Amino acid sequence: MKQEVYKKDLQGNFYSIGEEWEGFPANGLWYVKDNSRNCLTQANFSLIPPFLPALTIKSDECADYINKQIEKAERYSYVDCAKYAAEFYAELLTKETQPQLFL
């Protein structure tokens, strides 16, 4: 059985902070909002692409790669910079040294 749990703000308005559960929740990932065992809210990870956190860690290396490519070119545009970023991440995703990081 689940029941919505609300909290009152300083203006006197109530807002949902999760759901109180008895038993074990199923069908999804759940986030504990207040360190309790029974006040949960369903995590919504559909908005975050699965590789984004791992790829974001490599943004400094990507910028270095783009700068090296720009130094070699006589002229470049924003489209070229986007192409260089795509090249960097495509190579990174196909590397065999650390594929588990992206799978």
Steps between C-alpha positions, in 0.01 A plus 500: 500500500633843413394841623615841376706698756483880502705773667381849592712798388538836680205649305270224620490316167537124486716319245568136435829362630446134417295197579486302821526126439428185685677205349740525209446733200543355154508607134775758491779673685413677823664794672489541879442869564536526876729212604202301622418148389146571389479851349585442136449667168544328166820607329460639151821431309340514159604865461872422537664314212672192645849595376485868598668478844789291367543721193484822701805388695694508172401859404848645576662236279245575228580872517873420469429283196294778338775756567763273341281454191441877476874568520554272198224663292540819300135589555228353717140560595264397777394212279861383490520519881185288526649252252821479706299438818305225323827344381645508852198337662457246219859388549454494876187287478668247271820464703564152628700617804202604713175395327339411834497871587250562221299178493 
